[in-house]
Amino acid sequence: MKAIVQRVTSAKVTVSEELVSSIGRGLCVLVGITHSDTEKDAEYLSRKLLSLRLFEDSAGKRWQKSVQDEKLEIMCVSQFTLYHRLKGNKPDFHLAMQGEQAQQLYQTFLKRLGQTYDAEKIKDGKFGAYMQVHIQNDGPVTIELESPTQEVKSKPSKDIPEAKLED
């Protein structure tokens, strides 16, 4: 399971020009799920996300407070494209977990965030929909997280030569 975490002053998700959800100051999190992810990955990622120290303290010292410490909001957006491989110039998404199974694990991730933190502060887009994600990035601060229990494995493509490192 992978997440791209962005510190924001605000974020909103629309689908067909209709507002789905919005937050003020907090985090916008793009979440990717691969075929080998389990609830253990969702648990790890939710814990890590809530404890990341991306905010300054009252004295202005950076990297001291978490979203939970500051009681801020989190906007989560499912994004299967995080698990891609390039075949030439074309992305291939066969490493992403398929629809219904991915949706269940994504919901587990959201539920875990809500149970550990505050369900009222957890917002999300619309799973599987074509969305417009509007963010006001703060910093900008962008962090990539990936669950350690997960190793994405794929067969080397015949179309893509493997990179060879020379001594």
C-alpha positions in Angstrom: 0.0 0.0 0.0 1.3 3.4 -1.0 0.4 6.9 -0.1 1.4 10.3 -1.4 0.9 12.7 1.5 0.6 16.5 0.9 0.3 19.1 3.5 -2.4 21.5 2.5 -4.2 24.7 3.5 -7.3 23.3 1.8 -8.5 20.5 -0.5 -11.7 19.5 -2.2 -12.8 16.7 -4.5 -15.4 17.2 -7.2 -17.0 14.7 -9.6 -18.9 16.1 -12.6 -18.6 19.6 -11.1 -20.4 18.4 -8.0 -18.6 18.8 -4.6 -18.0 15.5 -3.0 -16.0 16.6 0.0 -13.6 19.3 1.3 -11.2 20.1 4.1 -9.4 23.1 5.5 -5.8 22.8 6.8 -4.5 19.3 7.0 -3.4 16.5 4.7 -4.4 15.4 1.3 -3.5 11.7 0.8 -3.5 9.8 -2.5 -3.8 6.1 -1.7 -2.7 3.3 -4.0 -3.4 -0.4 -3.3 -1.6 -3.3 -5.0 -2.7 -6.9 -5.4 -0.7 -8.2 -2.4 -1.9 -5.7 0.1 -3.7 -6.8 3.3 -5.4 -5.3 6.3 -1.9 -5.3 7.9 -0.8 -2.8 5.3 -3.8 -0.6 5.9 -3.1 -0.7 9.6 0.6 0.3 9.1 -0.2 3.1 6.7 -2.9 4.6 8.9 -0.6 4.6 12.0 2.2 6.1 10.0 0.0 8.8 8.5 -1.4 9.9 11.8 2.1 10.1 13.4 4.0 11.9 10.6 5.3 15.2 12.0 4.7 17.6 9.2 3.5 20.7 11.1 5.3 23.3 13.1 4.8 23.8 16.8 3.5 27.0 18.5 7.1 28.4 18.6 7.3 28.0 14.8 9.7 25.1 15.0 9.2 22.9 11.9 8.5 19.1 11.8 7.2 18.9 15.4 3.5 18.2 15.2 1.3 15.6 13.5 -2.1 16.0 11.9 -3.5 14.3 15.0 -1.6 16.6 17.4 -3.0 19.7 15.6 -6.5 18.2 15.3 -6.6 18.8 11.5 -8.5 17.1 8.7 -7.4 14.4 6.3 -8.7 14.1 2.7 -8.1 10.6 1.3 -8.4 9.9 -2.4 -8.0 6.4 -3.9 -5.5 6.4 -6.8 -4.8 3.1 -8.6 -2.3 4.8 -10.9 0.2 4.9 -8.0 0.9 1.2 -8.9 2.1 1.6 -12.5 4.9 0.3 -14.6 5.9 2.0 -17.9 5.9 0.0 -21.0 7.8 2.4 -23.2 5.8 5.6 -22.7 2.5 4.0 -21.8 1.6 3.2 -18.2 0.4 -0.2 -17.3 -1.6 -0.7 -14.1 -1.6 -4.5 -13.6 0.0 -4.2 -10.2 -3.0 -2.3 -8.8 -5.6 -4.3 -6.9 -8.8 -4.8 -8.8 -12.0 -2.9 -8.1 -14.2 -4.5 -5.5 -11.3 -6.0 -3.5 -9.4 -2.6 -3.6 -12.5 -0.7 -2.5 -12.9 -3.0 0.5 -9.3 -2.5 1.6 -9.6 1.2 1.0 -12.7 1.3 3.2 -10.8 -0.6 5.9 -8.0 2.0 5.7 -10.5 4.9 6.1 -12.3 3.1 9.0 -8.9 2.5 10.8 -8.1 6.2 10.4 -11.5 7.1 11.9 -11.2 4.7 14.8 -7.7 5.7 15.7 -8.2 9.5 15.2 -11.6 11.1 14.6 -14.0 9.9 12.0 -15.4 13.4 11.5 -12.0 14.6 10.4 -11.5 11.9 7.8 -12.9 12.8 4.3 -12.6 11.0 1.0 -13.3 11.3 -2.7 -15.5 8.9 -4.6 -13.9 5.5 -5.1 -13.5 4.5 -8.8 -14.9 7.8 -10.1 -13.1 10.3 -12.4 -12.4 13.1 -9.9 -11.0 16.5 -9.9 -8.8 17.0 -6.8 -8.1 20.6 -5.9 -5.4 21.3 -3.4 -3.7 24.3 -2.0 -0.4 22.8 -1.2 1.3 24.2 1.9 5.1 24.5 1.6 5.0 22.5 -0.6 5.4 19.5 1.6 5.0 16.1 -0.1 5.9 12.8 1.5 5.7 9.2 0.0 4.8 6.3 2.3 4.8 2.6 1.5 3.9 -0.3 3.8 7.0 -2.4 4.5 5.2 -5.7 4.5 4.6 -5.3 0.8 6.9 -6.2 -2.0 5.5 -5.5 -5.5 6.7 -8.2 -7.8 6.1 -8.5 -11.5 7.5 -10.5 -14.3 10.0 -8.5 -16.4 8.3 -7.3 -19.6 9.7 -8.5 -22.9 9.0 -5.0 -24.2 11.2 -3.3 -21.6 14.8 -4.1 -21.3 16.0 -4.5 -17.8 18.4 -1.9 -16.6 21.9 -3.2 -16.1 24.4 -1.6 -13.7 28.0 -1.7 -14.6 30.7 -2.1 -12.0 
